[in-house]
Amino acid sequence: MEVVSQPLCTILFATRKHSLLISKEIPNPSKHFPFLSFRSTALSSSSRVSPPSLPFAAPENQLSVGEGENTDASEWALQDFYSLRRDVEIMLQRVEEIRESSGLKLLEQELANLEEQAADSSFWDDRAKAQKILSTLADVKEKIKLLNDFKTQVEDAETIVMLTEEMESIDRGLFGEATNLIKELNKSLDRYELTQLLSGPYDKEGAVISITAGAGGTDAQVNSYLYSDAIVMNLFLTFLVQALTSVQKLSPPEQDWADMLLRMYMRWSEKQRYKTRVIEKSPGEEAGIKSATVEVEGRYAYGYLSGEKGTHRIVRQSPFNAKGLRQTSFSGIEVMPLLPDESMDVEIPEEDLDISFSRAGGKGGQNVNKVETAVRITHIPTGVTVRCTEERSQLANKIKALSRLKAKLLVIAEEQRASEIKQIRGDAVKAEWGQQIRNYVFHPYKLVKDVRTGHETTDVISVMDGELDPFIKSYLKYKFNMSLSTNGVN
């Protein structure tokens, strides 16, 4: 005991000279006294007396990390923990505000009333009314579940923080779990707040996206054009004359641009965990695609994507131009709700429809390539046109095309606030040069800008990889504010 106590006293009150003596008496002091592992270094570089570091000698609320970590790592870990604790406190307040603003108590009362109606013996006497009540019941249940899940998740993160403080040490596993909880919860809350801006009758449905190469996706498929600052006006006039007087063949850049947009929407759908299915795709003659139709199945898919309808314009150094000149291309996007047949109570007179048939082409066997299975239907009063090629029989394609036409007309009627299909104006579906909703500039600088909302970003690559949420959010806010101003609400 005497042998051990002497070096200990010498260490505690050592000077530079004595510290050298200690290292000779004890070859590895930290092996015998682990808590002195970094103090011996301090003593060797300074003659100032320093007390030993003892476990839990810090203030009451001061946390430590595991043994063997250096002071820099310890400080960073503590800073991360305090930042997490602050995030949890903010998230607790945000969740409580969202639950209160959503009227959770009123939702629970509404749920009880709806369940009471559903349990009534005469509930199914009026089938249409019963279906509507069941749909509302499912929506209310889902909303209540979401609000309760928000509270559960933030409370789990709070429990981890409190447990860490009681342990007076940071568990890396628990810390990572709490961080992921807060990150995912923040995304869920953003998404929930976004859905509160969706109030359209079809916003909760899936979506059908139609992409067409060319200026706006109309039958007039116009060549994209080259331009420089010196001759832009002359080329614009030439472009306009060509658009009004002739129908030309699509150029490879436009077809390639349509293919890029298809990939962008597919990537966005994957990130939202929506189920997608390419139901029609016409390949380009040299590259890209002439047109494509994609079904996106998922809740609120149409509500989020409805703002993508319009002309999308790209400016870049075309890979199809040998001189490497700057080039502009256009593609038109149409978005329709994916509605079940029973929900579309629309009657369209046969005399208002122009139905034509053609061969679908592509893979699918002899029936597809030899028989005219593809169906094209045009609503004569409005000029609205749909085409269906994915089914193997003409009858099935006709039924599906008619269903899409009804969905398209319903959306236009809702946009124009028309009470009947015959009141729809046909000019609503036109998309021409100068009507683009978003510009994608790859050269001479990088910028993606929404013309309607003014939202922009220089991260073009991320946008083309499906990062559309900022644009969708800004458009929904813009649409909501426009509806308030239209209704006279300040």
Helices and strands as residue ranges (DSSP letters): H 2-12, H 16-25, H 29-32, G 34-36, H 39-45, H 71-101, H 104-118, G 123-125, H 127-167, H 172-195, E 206-213, E 225-226, H 232-245, H 252-271, E 275-283, E 289-297, H 301-305, G 306-308, E 310-317, E 326-338, G 341-343, G 350-352, E 353-358, H 366-370, E 374-379, E 384-388, H 394-416, G 421-423, G 426-429, E 436-441, E 447-450, E 456-457, H 460-464, H 469-486
